[in-house]
Each structure stands twice: as C-alpha cells, then as structure tokens.
Amino acid sequence: MDLSLLEFSIDFEGQKLVDSIISILSYISIPISFLIGFSTGSVVNLVISFASFIILSWLIVLPAWPKYNQNPSNWQQVKYEF
C-alpha cells in the first residue's frame, strides 16, 4: 500500500493562506447562518446553513490544491559522519 497518496503536503505560506480562508469564511458564514435562522424562525435552518458553509470550506481547504504548495521549503541536508 502506497502511503504517499495519503500525504497532503502544503508549505508554510499555504498554511497561512488556508488559515486566512477559514477565518474569512467563518466571519461570513456565522452572520449569514444566524440571519437565515432568525428570519425563518428555525434553529434547524440555522444549523443546516452553517453545516453547508462548513462543508463548503472543507471542500476549499482540505484537498492539497497546488496553490497551497507554491513556496516549498528548502531544508538543510543532514550530513552523517561515523
């Protein structure tokens, strides 16, 4: 079994981008979900709308899109001496 298929590598700049995307989507989805729930008078609609925003944000940030790995880190090579 090839475990490299399960590795979703992103660089540090990609992690910052994902963090800002999650923050922006949270700031947008919470008031919209509240307004949907308040206007319909239903907590169920509030939860459904918020869950749909969460699923949308997962689809945006969970796959390791190539734009999240545009600045790979160059690590220093370790020299082993025996």
C-alpha positions as CSV (number, residue, x, y, z in Angstrom):
1,M,0.0,0.0,0.0
2,D,1.4,3.3,-1.1
3,L,1.1,5.8,1.8
4,S,2.3,8.7,-0.3
5,L,-1.2,9.0,-1.7
6,L,-2.4,9.9,1.8
7,E,0.2,12.7,2.3
8,F,-1.3,16.1,1.7
9,S,1.7,18.4,1.9
10,I,1.4,22.1,1.9
11,D,4.0,24.7,2.6
12,F,4.1,27.3,5.3
13,E,2.7,30.1,3.0
14,G,-0.1,27.7,2.0
15,Q,-0.9,27.1,5.7
16,K,-1.2,30.9,6.2
17,L,-3.5,31.1,3.2
18,V,-5.7,28.3,4.5
19,D,-5.9,30.0,7.9
20,S,-7.0,33.3,6.3
21,I,-9.5,31.5,4.1
22,I,-11.0,29.7,7.1
23,S,-11.2,32.9,9.1
24,I,-12.9,34.8,6.3
25,L,-15.4,32.0,5.6
26,S,-16.2,31.8,9.3
27,Y,-16.7,35.6,9.6
28,I,-19.1,35.4,6.6
29,S,-20.9,32.1,7.4
30,I,-21.8,32.8,11.1
31,P,-23.8,36.0,10.5
32,I,-25.5,34.6,7.3
33,S,-26.5,31.4,9.2
34,F,-27.8,33.5,12.0
35,L,-29.8,35.7,9.7
36,I,-31.2,32.6,7.9
37,G,-32.2,31.0,11.2
38,F,-33.6,34.2,12.6
39,S,-35.6,35.1,9.5
40,T,-37.2,31.7,9.2
41,G,-37.6,31.3,13.0
42,S,-36.0,27.8,12.8
43,V,-32.9,26.6,14.6
44,V,-32.8,23.7,12.2
45,N,-32.4,26.1,9.2
46,L,-29.6,27.8,11.1
47,V,-27.8,24.5,11.7
48,I,-28.3,23.3,8.1
49,S,-27.0,26.6,6.7
50,F,-24.0,26.7,9.0
51,A,-23.2,23.0,8.2
52,S,-23.4,23.8,4.5
53,F,-20.9,26.6,5.0
54,I,-18.6,24.2,6.9
55,I,-18.8,21.6,4.1
56,L,-18.0,24.3,1.6
57,S,-15.0,25.5,3.5
58,W,-13.8,21.9,3.8
59,L,-14.0,21.5,0.0
60,I,-12.0,24.6,-0.4
61,V,-9.2,23.9,2.1
62,L,-8.9,20.2,2.8
63,P,-7.6,18.9,-0.6
64,A,-3.9,19.8,-1.1
65,W,-4.5,22.1,-4.1
66,P,-1.4,23.1,-6.0
67,K,-1.8,26.7,-5.0
68,Y,-1.1,25.7,-1.4
69,N,2.3,24.3,-2.3
70,Q,3.9,27.1,-4.4
71,N,6.6,28.0,-2.0
72,P,8.3,24.8,-0.9
73,S,10.8,24.9,1.9
74,N,14.4,24.1,1.2
75,W,15.6,22.1,4.2
76,Q,19.2,21.8,5.1
77,Q,20.6,18.4,4.4
78,V,22.0,16.4,7.3
79,K,25.5,15.1,7.0
80,Y,26.1,11.9,8.8
81,E,29.6,11.2,9.9
82,F,30.6,8.0,11.5
